[in-house]
Amino acid sequence: MKRLKETTIKCYDANKLSNHLDLLLNAFEAGSAPYRCDQSAIWFLDTDFNAYLFYCQYDDRDEIIDAINDVYKQLGI
């Protein structure tokens, strides 16, 4: 998967951004993805507790962009 351009990120709403994040997470092994998307929210992996904890709702565009950028760093793209 390729990195979204900044102009594309500005045009995308929170729903499209969360869909992109969900697709990025498919590159990770099961249980090792840094975030998880479900029907209600986005969750982040807390390695201290070895559990996914609440990160943000699907309407929090800025937090979703931060999560996408974090995943890009981890994937090296």
DOZAMI-743381 format. One record per residue (C-alpha): residue number from 1; x, z, y. Coordinates in nm, 4 decimals. Layout:
BEGIN
+-----+----------+----------+----------+
: seq :     east :       up :    north :
+-----+----------+----------+----------+
: NUM :        X :        Z :        Y :
...
+-----+----------+----------+----------+
This chain:
BEGIN
+-----+----------+----------+----------+
: seq :     east :       up :    north :
+-----+----------+----------+----------+
:   1 :   0.0000 :   0.0000 :   0.0000 :
:   2 :   0.1299 :  -0.0804 :   0.3443 :
:   3 :   0.1373 :   0.1284 :   0.6589 :
:   4 :  -0.1448 :   0.0786 :   0.9088 :
:   5 :  -0.0454 :  -0.0515 :   1.2508 :
:   6 :  -0.1010 :   0.1822 :   1.5456 :
:   7 :  -0.3568 :  -0.0608 :   1.6908 :
:   8 :  -0.5501 :  -0.0534 :   1.3634 :
:   9 :  -0.5459 :   0.3263 :   1.3573 :
:  10 :  -0.6896 :   0.3316 :   1.7092 :
:  11 :  -0.9729 :   0.1003 :   1.6016 :
:  12 :  -1.0612 :   0.2794 :   1.2779 :
:  13 :  -1.3218 :   0.5527 :   1.2778 :
:  14 :  -1.2777 :   0.8725 :   1.0775 :
:  15 :  -1.4571 :   0.7248 :   0.7755 :
:  16 :  -1.2216 :   0.4267 :   0.7472 :
:  17 :  -0.9200 :   0.6510 :   0.7996 :
:  18 :  -1.0298 :   0.8897 :   0.5255 :
:  19 :  -1.0819 :   0.5940 :   0.2905 :
:  20 :  -0.7277 :   0.4777 :   0.3660 :
:  21 :  -0.5938 :   0.8278 :   0.2993 :
:  22 :  -0.7794 :   0.8378 :  -0.0326 :
:  23 :  -0.6243 :   0.5053 :  -0.1356 :
:  24 :  -0.2763 :   0.6278 :  -0.0390 :
:  25 :  -0.3195 :   0.9328 :  -0.2604 :
:  26 :  -0.3561 :   0.7084 :  -0.5669 :
:  27 :   0.0220 :   0.6539 :  -0.5531 :
:  28 :   0.0814 :   1.0149 :  -0.6643 :
:  29 :   0.0656 :   1.1595 :  -1.0135 :
:  30 :  -0.2478 :   1.3593 :  -1.0939 :
:  31 :  -0.2194 :   1.7111 :  -0.9539 :
:  32 :   0.0793 :   1.6325 :  -0.7319 :
:  33 :  -0.0936 :   1.4550 :  -0.4426 :
:  34 :  -0.0392 :   1.6414 :  -0.1153 :
:  35 :  -0.4081 :   1.6023 :  -0.0230 :
:  36 :  -0.7339 :   1.5584 :  -0.2069 :
:  37 :  -1.0503 :   1.3917 :  -0.0804 :
:  38 :  -1.3851 :   1.4895 :  -0.2244 :
:  39 :  -1.7453 :   1.4481 :  -0.1118 :
:  40 :  -1.7372 :   1.7287 :   0.1422 :
:  41 :  -1.3879 :   1.7537 :   0.2931 :
:  42 :  -1.0157 :   1.6884 :   0.2717 :
:  43 :  -0.7998 :   1.9511 :   0.1037 :
:  44 :  -0.4214 :   2.0044 :   0.1119 :
:  45 :  -0.1984 :   2.1211 :  -0.1708 :
:  46 :  -0.0588 :   2.4677 :  -0.1076 :
:  47 :   0.2407 :   2.4967 :  -0.3380 :
:  48 :   0.2601 :   2.8756 :  -0.2953 :
:  49 :  -0.0842 :   2.9171 :  -0.4508 :
:  50 :  -0.0653 :   2.5962 :  -0.6581 :
:  51 :  -0.4133 :   2.5117 :  -0.5339 :
:  52 :  -0.5865 :   2.2814 :  -0.2897 :
:  53 :  -0.7066 :   2.4564 :   0.0266 :
:  54 :  -0.9381 :   2.3317 :   0.3000 :
:  55 :  -0.7702 :   2.0945 :   0.5497 :
:  56 :  -1.0472 :   1.9257 :   0.7520 :
:  57 :  -1.3899 :   1.7669 :   0.7548 :
:  58 :  -1.4334 :   1.3900 :   0.7372 :
:  59 :  -1.5227 :   1.3684 :   1.1067 :
:  60 :  -1.1935 :   1.5202 :   1.2294 :
:  61 :  -1.0136 :   1.1956 :   1.3100 :
:  62 :  -0.6942 :   1.3523 :   1.4503 :
:  63 :  -0.6376 :   1.5704 :   1.1435 :
:  64 :  -0.6927 :   1.2723 :   0.9133 :
:  65 :  -0.4336 :   1.0718 :   1.1083 :
:  66 :  -0.1873 :   1.3626 :   1.0725 :
:  67 :  -0.2499 :   1.3693 :   0.6966 :
:  68 :  -0.1959 :   0.9917 :   0.6708 :
:  69 :   0.1340 :   1.0177 :   0.8597 :
:  70 :   0.2426 :   1.3028 :   0.6328 :
:  71 :   0.1655 :   1.0942 :   0.3227 :
:  72 :   0.3547 :   0.7968 :   0.4702 :
:  73 :   0.6630 :   1.0207 :   0.5039 :
:  74 :   0.6304 :   1.1462 :   0.1485 :
:  75 :   0.5916 :   0.7921 :   0.0141 :
:  76 :   0.8726 :   0.6583 :   0.2309 :
:  77 :   0.6632 :   0.3931 :   0.4064 :
+-----+----------+----------+----------+
